[in-house]
Structure formats: C-alpha cells, structure tokens
Amino acid sequence: MQIIPELEAGGAERTTVDIAGGLVHAGARALVATTGGRLVAELQAKGGDWIEFPAKTKNPLRMYWNIRKLTKILRKENVQLIHARSRAPAWVAYFAAKRLGLPFVTTYHGSYSAKSAAKTLYNSIMARGDVVIANSIYTGELIRANHPVSNGKIRVIYRGTDLNAFSSSNISSDRVFKMRSSWGLIADERVVLLAARLTPWKGARVLIEAACLLKKRGVQNVVYVLAGDPQGRSSYIKELDDMVLRRGLSGIVRRVGHVDDIAAAVFTASVITVPSTAPEAFGRVAVEAQALGTPVIVSDLGAVPETVLAPPSVPAEQRTGWHVKPADPEELADAIESALSLRPSSLEALAVRARRHVGQLFSLDRMVGDTLDIYAALIERKG
C-alpha cells in the first residue's frame, strides 16, 4: 500500500500512480490510501485500488485515530508493505506498520523547511523508513545532513518518465493544433513555456523580466506561456498580471491555467524553462522536455541540474540543455535567445543527445524496477 494526502497533480502523486501500475503489471495488488483527487481515475484504469482515507489531515488527534483506522485496513487487506510519500500520513503509517510488523518505506519527494527543532522532528519521519528513497542525489544529501537516523538506508531512485508518452512520434498534429489554439497562437509564433504551479519560487517573475529584456533586444514572434494551477494564490496572480502590464507584455506573456496534456504542451513549445528560485528536489519537466527533444533551460540550483547536461560540467558538444544562475533574468534571456537561434541541424543533434541521456537514467521502467526490487527485498527479509 502507498499512502499520500491526495492524488492531484504533482510529482509525488504521479509517481504513486506509476508505481501502482508497475505493481499491477508484476501481478501484485496496488492499494493507495488517499482522500482522492483527479488522478484516482487513472490509478483505477491501471488496475490500482483506491482506499478512501483521510490521509491529508495534520490534526494530531485525527492522526492518532487514523493509526487505528489504518491498522484495521492493513490487516483486512493483508498488506505486506506500506510506502509513505508525505509527512503527516507517514507518521500514521509508521505507527500502524510498527503494530503489525510491516516493512515501512518512505520517499523524500521534497526539500522540507525546518526552522525549529519541532519541525525537524516532524520532518524526520520521512527518514525513518526501513529504506528511504531519495528522488535525486541532491535530496539524498539533504536527508543525510538533516537526519542521522537515515544513515545507511538511503537509496537514490530518480523520478521516472514514461518515454512512450513523451515521444515525439506519439504526439499527433491534432494535439499540437489543439494546444496552439488553446493558447491563442498564430501561425508563426513560437512558445517559451514555464509549466509549473504558479507559486513564487517557480520563477514566473524571472521569466517575465527575461521576456521584457528579449523584447527590448528585438526578439519577435515569441509568446511566453505560464501553464500552471494558481492553487488559490490570488494575490500572487494579481502581482504577475500587474507586472506583465507594467512591462508592456500584454499578449506576449500569457497565463493559460492547468494543462492536462503536458506532453503536447512541451512538444508544442520551442523552449522549456525551469527558472526556479528555490531548490527543486527533482525537476520532472526538464526530463520530459529532453525526452521530446525540446530545448530546456534550468536554474543551476537543487536537483534539476542533475537531469540536464550543460557546460562547464560537460563539454559543449555533450550539452542537452542550459544551466543559468537562479533569479538572473539577463542570463535566462541569453539562454532563451541561444536556444531560439539554434539551426535545424544543431537542434536535432541536441535532441538526439537529450533523448539518449534521459533514456539511460530517467525512464519509468528503471524507476519502477528499482522500487519494486526494494519492496521484494524487504518482504523477503521479513518473511
């Protein structure tokens, strides 16, 4: 059983569904305890079982009662292992697993803030698994630094991408046409895309400033698309909209909301940007862009640079994208201009290198296989 607060959009949620699909394919039952969400239908389509459970609560009293409730479910469903993907439900799962003597796995999906000893203790549950999966080398180093209890238990398993879904040969012209139409593009307009929820640290302000610089440089027929769910951040959205107006970028920078067909969105774009101003624990969109051969530019911060090869870490001829300083609009603008200026032969060579790179390290099959190997070893050890 996997347990997660909800199955809405996000890397942890997507990974939950992917692992459930891998379990079903391997002949196992795949249970997910969660409140629900838009990915429940996909989970069920892949053969996974949704166990409706109030996993989102952070109320200590309700969490205490959840331990009893989860213990009953685990016993009834004959669960052999439980895998927690978020802190509040992880505490519940930890004590329920202890009561039943079950293997307990955690995945550290993010770099949690800890400004007090109490918060550090709260976060530490994600380092208390029999195996602690880190979704990047960066994340693994954070766990070691903050939680000595994890010593010897950390395994790095990169987030896997479905390379069939993110293959240019599987993106139809109809899907591209539909995407361009939904964004209001005319025939010769190219897209620089930021595909992320609209939260300040994802770097939308940096991209808007870069767009302003590129307009002043005379770069034309380029639209900068912010594709992401605002998640109720009305004041931040107003700030972005006001910024676009003040910079004279109306119609050039466009907010389009959540995009369901992310593969078509990434393929439609001429450049993908990941201009985060705070460390990312992985960086799924950067991998998806490379799988589709779309040039990608990422902040040199956190785990995302692990997914993209760029000088000076590698020679220029091995480049699969660009690293730029975080919160530096001018450097981001330079990289965007370079990517947009690639000749067809250089663009194709970049795409070939990028697809080969992600195929070796970031495939869905590799992630699922490595995770299921951990499950099997822990269950065998218990038995």
Buried (B, 14 or more C-beta within 10 A) or exposed (E): BBBBBBBBBBBBBBBBBBBBBBBBEEEBBBBBBBBBBEBBEBBBEBBBBBBEBBBBBEEEEBBEEBBEBBBEBBEEBEBBBBBBBBBBBBBBBBBBBEBEEBBBBBBBBBBBEBEEEEEBEBBBBBBBBBBBBBBBEBBBBBBBEBBEEBEEBBBBBBBBBBBEBBBEEEBEEEBBEBBBEBBEBEEEBBBBBBBBBBBEBBBBBBBBBBBBBBBEEEBEEBBBBBBBBBEEBEEBBEBBEEBBEEBEBEEBBBBBEBBEBBBBBBBBBBBBBBBBBBBBBBBBBBBBBBBBBBBBBBBBBBBBBBBBBBEEEBEEEEBBBBBBEBBBBEBBBBBBBEBBEBEEEEBEBBBEBBBEBBBEEBBBEBBBBBBBEBBEEBBEEEE
